[in-house]
């Protein structure tokens, strides 16, 4: 079981650190930039669009991936994951997830780079390094 997040985004990285510290799970929480995406059956654009959950017989993205992560944890988080995974709740959760995703640069721990797609972040970083030299 693998939960993939955007390691270039400070907000996403802070959320992943929260998961690793406070939500006991058997899943591997990993920045997608360090994962074998082809081996997991994913593309960079899929991972850039939303968090991903991958296990041998099930894949999910966005709030459904978060629900899967929570269902595979312990304590009350498992119940939270079950509730989040209900279709009516996911129907409401997707627009919220999309809004947070579009505004993650404004969230606690977010940076202006969080608002850029991965390809533009990489170009901006390359340009910044070139400008410093």
C-alpha positions, 0 to 999 in steps of 0.5 A, spaced: 500 500 500 502 506 497 500 513 498 503 518 494 503 526 495 506 532 491 513 532 495 514 539 491 509 542 495 510 545 502 503 544 504 502 537 501 509 535 505 506 538 511 500 534 511 504 528 509 508 529 515 502 529 519 499 523 517 506 519 518 506 522 525 499 522 527 495 517 523 498 510 524 498 506 518 501 500 514 501 504 508 508 507 505 507 515 505 511 517 499 512 523 495 510 521 488 517 524 485 521 519 488 516 513 486 516 508 481 510 511 477 510 506 471 511 500 476 505 503 480 501 504 474 501 511 474 503 517 470 506 524 473 500 528 471 495 523 475 500 524 481 500 532 480 493 532 479 491 529 486 494 524 491 494 517 489 492 510 493 495 504 490 494 497 492 494 491 488 487 490 487 485 498 488 487 504 486 484 511 488 485 519 487 483 525 491 479 524 497 477 517 495 485 516 496 485 519 503 479 515 505 483 509 503 489 511 507 484 512 513 481 506 512 487 502 513 489 506 519 488 504 526 483 507 532 478 512 530 481 514 523 479 508 520 471 510 522 473 517 519 476 513 512 469 509 512 465 515 512 469 519 507 469 513 503 461 514 502 459 516 495 454 522 498 460 524 502 465 523 496 460 527 492 461 533 497 469 532 498 471 532 491 469 540 490 472 541 497 479 537 495 479 541 488 478 548 492 484 546 497 488 543 491 487 550 487 489 554 493 494 550 497 499 555 496 495 559 501 494 554 506 498 553 512 505 551 510 504 553 503 509 557 498 507 560 492 511 554 488 505 550 491 500 553 486 504 551 480 503 545 476 509 540 477 512 542 470 512 549 471 515 548 478 521 544 475 522 550 470 522 555 476 527 552 480 531 551 474 531 558 472 532 560 480 538 556 480 541 559 473 539 566 476 544 565 482 550 563 478 
